[in-house]
Amino acid sequence: MTVALMWEARATEGRGEELLAWARRQELPVRPLRRETLRAPQDRVLVITWWDAAYDADLPELPEPGDDLVARAVHRWRFESVTTD
């Protein structure tokens, strides 16, 4: 089964590039099948990692950035793949 972990944070005003750079520097102790980093308006950063694992597997996730870098707590979601295209 393929599981996708999504990590999304919103930077404090004007610090979107800094948050993006921070997220890209974060190393995980195990390499996922795939990792993608995206950005959006309002200085939001999204990191998606894909894993060959059970839905409830204990998987490494990106940490919380420092409070001075984010405007709110990080949002996290977990999804399992149901189809392949």
N, C-alpha and C positions, 0 to 999 in steps of 0.2 A: 504494500500500500504506500502511496505517496502522501505525505503530510506537508502542508505549507504553514510556516509561522510568519505572521505579519507583525511588524513593529512600527508604530507611527508616533512621531513626536512633532510638536510645534515649537519653533524657536521663539525666544523672546524677541521683541521688536528689533529688526535690523541685524539679527545674528543667524539668519538662515544659512549663509555660506559656511559659517563656523560650525553649525550643527551638522550640515552635510559632510564636511571634512571630518568631524569627530566620528560620525557613524561609519564612514568609509575606513577609518583607521582601526575600528574595533575588530579584533581577531576572536574567532571562536575556537575552543579547544579541539573540536572535530570539524572537518570540512563537510559542508552540506553538498547535496547533489548539484545545487544551483543556488546562487545568491544574486539578488538584483536590488539596486538602490535607486530610488526615484525621488523627485521633489515636486512640489505643487505650490500654488499661490499661498500666501499668508505664512511663508517660511516653514512649510511642513516638509518633513522627510519621512519616507517610507522605505523599510527594508523588508524584503520577502526572502525567506530561505526555504528550500525544498529538501525533504528528507525521505529516505526509504525506511519507514518506521511505522509502527502502530500509532493510531491516533493519540493514545494516552501515554506514549513513550516519554521518558525523561530526556528532553533534548536541550542543548545549549541555546540560550537566547542572549540578545544584546542587553547590556545593563542599562540602568537609568543614567542619563547624563546628569551633570551637576545642575542644581536648582537655578543657578544663574544663567544657564544656557537654554532652558525650556520654560515655556509659558504655562505649562500644565503637566500633569503626570503623563507618562507614555501610555499609549493604548496598545494592547496586544490582542491578537486573534489567532486562532488555530483552525485550519480547514483540512479536510481530507479530499483527495481527488476522487471523483466519481466517474469521470470519463477522460479519455485521452483523445486529442485532436491531432 
